[in-house]
Amino acid sequence: MGDAKRRKEAMGDRYGKEEKILPWLPVTKTQSEQFVQWTTRGAWAGIGLLILSWLTIRFVGPAFGWWEVD
């Protein structure tokens, strides 16, 4: 008997299903990896928006007389 068949018999109806992070938390490992990817992208987007807004306020704003920089 092959290893896959033994594992299937040992695991029963859990065979082929994704493993959860914690037994009481309905989140799989793949979902947690996707969450990390999305939050990392969101963080970089936020950093980019912060830099863009800072450049706008620092350089474009005074050119239109919005804020005076001494």
mmCIF file of the C-alpha atoms, coordinates in Angstrom:
data_MODEL
# 
_entry.id   MODEL 
# 
loop_
_atom_site.group_PDB 
_atom_site.id 
_atom_site.type_symbol 
_atom_site.label_atom_id 
_atom_site.label_alt_id 
_atom_site.label_comp_id 
_atom_site.label_asym_id 
_atom_site.label_entity_id 
_atom_site.label_seq_id 
_atom_site.pdbx_PDB_ins_code 
_atom_site.Cartn_x 
_atom_site.Cartn_y 
_atom_site.Cartn_z 
_atom_site.occupancy 
_atom_site.B_iso_or_equiv 
_atom_site.pdbx_formal_charge 
_atom_site.auth_seq_id 
_atom_site.auth_comp_id 
_atom_site.auth_asym_id 
_atom_site.auth_atom_id 
_atom_site.pdbx_PDB_model_num 
ATOM 1  C CA . MET A 1 1  ? 0.000   0.000  0.000  1.00 0.00 ? 1  MET A CA 1 
ATOM 2  C CA . GLY A 1 2  ? 1.323   3.431  -0.880 1.00 0.00 ? 2  GLY A CA 1 
ATOM 3  C CA . ASP A 1 3  ? 1.932   6.285  1.501  1.00 0.00 ? 3  ASP A CA 1 
ATOM 4  C CA . ALA A 1 4  ? -0.930  8.350  0.053  1.00 0.00 ? 4  ALA A CA 1 
ATOM 5  C CA . LYS A 1 5  ? -3.422  5.538  0.705  1.00 0.00 ? 5  LYS A CA 1 
ATOM 6  C CA . ARG A 1 6  ? -2.195  5.154  4.298  1.00 0.00 ? 6  ARG A CA 1 
ATOM 7  C CA . ARG A 1 7  ? -2.478  8.881  4.857  1.00 0.00 ? 7  ARG A CA 1 
ATOM 8  C CA . LYS A 1 8  ? -5.985  8.913  3.363  1.00 0.00 ? 8  LYS A CA 1 
ATOM 9  C CA . GLU A 1 9  ? -7.089  6.105  5.659  1.00 0.00 ? 9  GLU A CA 1 
ATOM 10 C CA . ALA A 1 10 ? -5.515  7.778  8.703  1.00 0.00 ? 10 ALA A CA 1 
ATOM 11 C CA . MET A 1 11 ? -7.005  11.219 8.032  1.00 0.00 ? 11 MET A CA 1 
ATOM 12 C CA . GLY A 1 12 ? -10.428 10.015 6.987  1.00 0.00 ? 12 GLY A CA 1 
ATOM 13 C CA . ASP A 1 13 ? -12.751 12.768 5.731  1.00 0.00 ? 13 ASP A CA 1 
ATOM 14 C CA . ARG A 1 14 ? -10.149 15.474 6.494  1.00 0.00 ? 14 ARG A CA 1 
ATOM 15 C CA . TYR A 1 15 ? -7.998  14.169 3.621  1.00 0.00 ? 15 TYR A CA 1 
ATOM 16 C CA . GLY A 1 16 ? -7.515  16.729 0.843  1.00 0.00 ? 16 GLY A CA 1 
ATOM 17 C CA . LYS A 1 17 ? -8.865  19.667 2.850  1.00 0.00 ? 17 LYS A CA 1 
ATOM 18 C CA . GLU A 1 18 ? -6.737  22.660 3.699  1.00 0.00 ? 18 GLU A CA 1 
ATOM 19 C CA . GLU A 1 19 ? -5.302  22.894 7.165  1.00 0.00 ? 19 GLU A CA 1 
ATOM 20 C CA . LYS A 1 20 ? -6.565  25.688 9.415  1.00 0.00 ? 20 LYS A CA 1 
ATOM 21 C CA . ILE A 1 21 ? -4.288  27.994 11.389 1.00 0.00 ? 21 ILE A CA 1 
ATOM 22 C CA . LEU A 1 22 ? -6.068  27.209 14.635 1.00 0.00 ? 22 LEU A CA 1 
ATOM 23 C CA . PRO A 1 23 ? -8.801  24.612 15.108 1.00 0.00 ? 23 PRO A CA 1 
ATOM 24 C CA . TRP A 1 24 ? -11.293 27.193 16.400 1.00 0.00 ? 24 TRP A CA 1 
ATOM 25 C CA . LEU A 1 25 ? -10.441 29.866 13.794 1.00 0.00 ? 25 LEU A CA 1 
ATOM 26 C CA . PRO A 1 26 ? -12.106 29.391 10.375 1.00 0.00 ? 26 PRO A CA 1 
ATOM 27 C CA . VAL A 1 27 ? -9.090  30.700 8.416  1.00 0.00 ? 27 VAL A CA 1 
ATOM 28 C CA . THR A 1 28 ? -6.879  28.485 6.272  1.00 0.00 ? 28 THR A CA 1 
ATOM 29 C CA . LYS A 1 29 ? -3.175  28.928 5.727  1.00 0.00 ? 29 LYS A CA 1 
ATOM 30 C CA . THR A 1 30 ? -3.736  30.048 2.122  1.00 0.00 ? 30 THR A CA 1 
ATOM 31 C CA . GLN A 1 31 ? -6.191  32.716 3.259  1.00 0.00 ? 31 GLN A CA 1 
ATOM 32 C CA . SER A 1 32 ? -3.704  33.996 5.825  1.00 0.00 ? 32 SER A CA 1 
ATOM 33 C CA . GLU A 1 33 ? -0.983  34.253 3.158  1.00 0.00 ? 33 GLU A CA 1 
ATOM 34 C CA . GLN A 1 34 ? -3.361  36.189 0.890  1.00 0.00 ? 34 GLN A CA 1 
ATOM 35 C CA . PHE A 1 35 ? -4.185  38.533 3.779  1.00 0.00 ? 35 PHE A CA 1 
ATOM 36 C CA . VAL A 1 36 ? -0.493  39.268 4.297  1.00 0.00 ? 36 VAL A CA 1 
ATOM 37 C CA . GLN A 1 37 ? -0.033  39.954 0.567  1.00 0.00 ? 37 GLN A CA 1 
ATOM 38 C CA . TRP A 1 38 ? -2.999  42.367 0.435  1.00 0.00 ? 38 TRP A CA 1 
ATOM 39 C CA . THR A 1 39 ? -1.991  44.244 3.588  1.00 0.00 ? 39 THR A CA 1 
ATOM 40 C CA . THR A 1 40 ? 1.579   44.588 2.291  1.00 0.00 ? 40 THR A CA 1 
ATOM 41 C CA . ARG A 1 41 ? 0.275   46.058 -0.978 1.00 0.00 ? 41 ARG A CA 1 
ATOM 42 C CA . GLY A 1 42 ? -2.018  48.371 0.963  1.00 0.00 ? 42 GLY A CA 1 
ATOM 43 C CA . ALA A 1 43 ? 0.848   49.559 3.140  1.00 0.00 ? 43 ALA A CA 1 
ATOM 44 C CA . TRP A 1 44 ? 2.983   50.385 0.100  1.00 0.00 ? 44 TRP A CA 1 
ATOM 45 C CA . ALA A 1 45 ? 0.053   52.184 -1.525 1.00 0.00 ? 45 ALA A CA 1 
ATOM 46 C CA . GLY A 1 46 ? -0.389  54.229 1.654  1.00 0.00 ? 46 GLY A CA 1 
ATOM 47 C CA . ILE A 1 47 ? 3.295   55.123 1.700  1.00 0.00 ? 47 ILE A CA 1 
ATOM 48 C CA . GLY A 1 48 ? 3.070   56.212 -1.950 1.00 0.00 ? 48 GLY A CA 1 
ATOM 49 C CA . LEU A 1 49 ? 0.010   58.373 -1.253 1.00 0.00 ? 49 LEU A CA 1 
ATOM 50 C CA . LEU A 1 50 ? 1.735   59.924 1.752  1.00 0.00 ? 50 LEU A CA 1 
ATOM 51 C CA . ILE A 1 51 ? 4.766   60.869 -0.351 1.00 0.00 ? 51 ILE A CA 1 
ATOM 52 C CA . LEU A 1 52 ? 2.560   62.208 -3.149 1.00 0.00 ? 52 LEU A CA 1 
ATOM 53 C CA . SER A 1 53 ? 0.506   64.328 -0.774 1.00 0.00 ? 53 SER A CA 1 
ATOM 54 C CA . TRP A 1 54 ? 3.647   65.629 0.953  1.00 0.00 ? 54 TRP A CA 1 
ATOM 55 C CA . LEU A 1 55 ? 5.158   66.648 -2.400 1.00 0.00 ? 55 LEU A CA 1 
ATOM 56 C CA . THR A 1 56 ? 1.915   68.349 -3.388 1.00 0.00 ? 56 THR A CA 1 
ATOM 57 C CA . ILE A 1 57 ? 1.693   70.320 -0.146 1.00 0.00 ? 57 ILE A CA 1 
ATOM 58 C CA . ARG A 1 58 ? 5.417   71.136 -0.087 1.00 0.00 ? 58 ARG A CA 1 
ATOM 59 C CA . PHE A 1 59 ? 5.964   72.238 -3.681 1.00 0.00 ? 59 PHE A CA 1 
ATOM 60 C CA . VAL A 1 60 ? 2.682   72.712 -5.537 1.00 0.00 ? 60 VAL A CA 1 
ATOM 61 C CA . GLY A 1 61 ? 0.785   74.356 -2.679 1.00 0.00 ? 61 GLY A CA 1 
ATOM 62 C CA . PRO A 1 62 ? 3.097   77.365 -2.261 1.00 0.00 ? 62 PRO A CA 1 
ATOM 63 C CA . ALA A 1 63 ? 3.142   77.910 -6.035 1.00 0.00 ? 63 ALA A CA 1 
ATOM 64 C CA . PHE A 1 64 ? -0.619  78.513 -5.920 1.00 0.00 ? 64 PHE A CA 1 
ATOM 65 C CA . GLY A 1 65 ? -0.392  80.491 -2.701 1.00 0.00 ? 65 GLY A CA 1 
ATOM 66 C CA . TRP A 1 66 ? -2.160  77.866 -0.614 1.00 0.00 ? 66 TRP A CA 1 
ATOM 67 C CA . TRP A 1 67 ? 0.463   77.667 2.110  1.00 0.00 ? 67 TRP A CA 1 
ATOM 68 C CA . GLU A 1 68 ? 3.274   80.047 2.737  1.00 0.00 ? 68 GLU A CA 1 
ATOM 69 C CA . VAL A 1 69 ? 6.613   78.406 3.471  1.00 0.00 ? 69 VAL A CA 1 
ATOM 70 C CA . ASP A 1 70 ? 9.172   80.704 5.016  1.00 0.00 ? 70 ASP A CA 1 
# 
